[in-house]
Amino acid sequence: MTYKVTEEHGYAIVHLAGDIDLSCSAEVRRALLERLAAAQSTLVDMSGVSYIDSSGIASLVEAYQTARKKHLEFGLVAVSEPALSVLELARLDKVFPIHASASAVAR
């Protein structure tokens, strides 16, 4: 798993790539929570995610809940088919705001 952070339209965008599993979900969690601790609305670009397990999903859920408590925006963008399948299975595609791209998110 790799990640990088960029900024666009006032959002921190965390670009994830590769397998998101127990071996790296703590790193994903830390990256997301750091942005939210800095009071940055955050988008997670999941276009490069080839696999995500329950620990990765838990990191996304925790970040989403943290964002809501802080009144910050949080959403997923460009979700890959493998990741979307897992989100749909858990019915989280109805919970997370999911956008086609970061530029599609209206400010």
C-alpha positions, -999 to +999 in steps of 0.1 A: +000+000+000+011+035-008-004+069-002+002+105-009-016+136+001-024+166-021-047+196-018-073+206-042-103+230-039-097+234-001-097+196+005-069+174+017-070+145-008-055+112+005-047+091-026-045+054-016-031+026-038-026-011-035-040-035-009-054-019+022-053-046+049-044-053+085-007-048+078-012-011+067-046+000+080-030+017+110-010+039+085-042+047+066-060+056+098-031+079+110-030+097+076-067+103+076-069+114+113-039+137+109-058+157+082-089+159+103-070+169+134-056+198+113-093+207+106-090+199+069-120+185+050-108+153+035-114+132+004-100+097+000-091+089-036-095+051-039-089+047-076-057+028-070-071+004-043-069-032-055-082-047-022-096-035+011-104-056+041-124-049+072-096-032+090-092-008+061-130-002+061-128+004+099-102+032+093-125+049+068-155+046+092-135+061+121-123+090+099-159+096+087-172+097+123-144+120+134-151+143+105-188+145+114-180+153+150-157+181+139-182+194+113-158+187+085-165+172+051-153+137+043-159+116+013-146+089-011-137+097-047-130+075-077-137+043-058-122+013-076-145-017-084-129-040-058-132-014-031-168-005-041-178-042-040-167-044-003-185-011+005-216-023-012-215-057+007-213-038+040-239-013+027-215+015+034-220+029-001-252+043+014-233+059+043-202+075+027-205+103+003-190+089-029-180+111-058-167+104-093-137+127-088-123+153-065-132+180-090-168+168-090-171+177-053-190+211-052-178+237-027 
